[in-house]
Amino acid sequence: MADKDKKKSVDPVTFVRQVEAEGRKVTWTSPSETIQATIMVVIMSILVALFLFMADQIIGVLIRMLTGLGA
C-alpha cells in the first residue's frame, strides 16, 4: 500500500521523450478536413441562431397577445 502512495518521479528528459512519443501517435486531420469541419460548424451555428431568434420572436408575440401589452 505504501508503494501506491508514493508518486513516481520522472526526470525532465524522460518526460520530454515521453511527450514526443505520444505526440507522434496523434492522428492529425488534413487541411481539407479542417476546413470542411469549420464550414459545418459555421453553418450549424447560423442555423441554431436563426432557430433561437425565430423562437424568441414567436414567444414574444404570444406573450404580448396573452397579456395585451404592446397593442
C-alpha positions as CSV (number, residue, x, y, z in Angstrom):
1,M,0.0,0.0,0.0
2,A,2.9,2.3,0.7
3,D,4.1,1.9,-2.9
4,K,0.8,3.2,-4.3
5,D,1.0,6.3,-2.2
6,K,4.4,7.3,-3.5
7,K,4.5,9.4,-6.6
8,K,6.9,8.3,-9.4
9,S,9.4,11.0,-10.1
10,V,10.4,11.3,-13.7
11,D,13.3,13.4,-14.8
12,P,12.6,16.2,-17.3
13,V,14.5,14.5,-20.2
14,T,12.4,11.3,-19.8
15,F,9.3,13.4,-19.6
16,V,10.1,15.3,-22.8
17,R,10.8,12.0,-24.6
18,Q,7.5,10.5,-23.5
19,V,5.6,13.6,-24.6
20,E,7.3,13.4,-28.0
21,A,6.5,9.8,-28.3
22,E,2.8,10.4,-27.5
23,G,2.8,13.3,-30.0
24,R,3.9,11.0,-32.8
25,K,0.9,8.8,-32.1
26,V,-1.6,11.5,-32.7
27,T,-3.6,11.4,-36.0
28,W,-3.9,14.9,-37.3
29,T,-6.6,16.0,-39.7
30,S,-5.8,17.2,-43.1
31,P,-6.2,20.8,-44.0
32,S,-9.3,20.0,-46.2
33,E,-10.9,18.1,-43.3
34,T,-10.3,21.0,-41.0
35,I,-11.8,23.5,-43.5
36,Q,-14.8,21.2,-44.0
37,A,-15.4,20.8,-40.3
38,T,-15.1,24.6,-39.8
39,I,-17.7,25.3,-42.5
40,M,-20.1,22.8,-40.9
41,V,-19.6,24.5,-37.5
42,V,-20.4,27.9,-39.0
43,I,-23.4,26.6,-40.9
44,M,-24.8,24.9,-37.8
45,S,-24.1,28.0,-35.7
46,I,-26.1,30.1,-38.1
47,L,-29.0,27.6,-38.2
48,V,-29.2,27.5,-34.4
49,A,-29.0,31.3,-34.2
50,L,-31.9,31.6,-36.7
51,F,-34.0,29.0,-34.8
52,L,-33.5,30.7,-31.5
53,F,-34.3,34.1,-33.0
54,M,-37.5,32.8,-34.5
55,A,-38.5,31.0,-31.3
56,D,-37.9,34.2,-29.3
57,Q,-39.9,36.3,-31.7
58,I,-42.8,33.8,-31.7
59,I,-42.8,33.6,-27.9
60,G,-42.7,37.4,-27.7
61,V,-45.7,37.7,-29.9
62,L,-47.6,35.1,-27.9
63,I,-46.8,36.8,-24.6
64,R,-47.9,40.2,-26.0
65,M,-51.2,38.7,-27.2
66,L,-51.9,37.0,-23.9
67,T,-51.0,40.0,-21.7
68,G,-52.4,42.7,-24.1
69,L,-49.2,44.6,-23.8
70,G,-47.8,46.5,-26.8
71,A,-51.2,46.8,-28.5
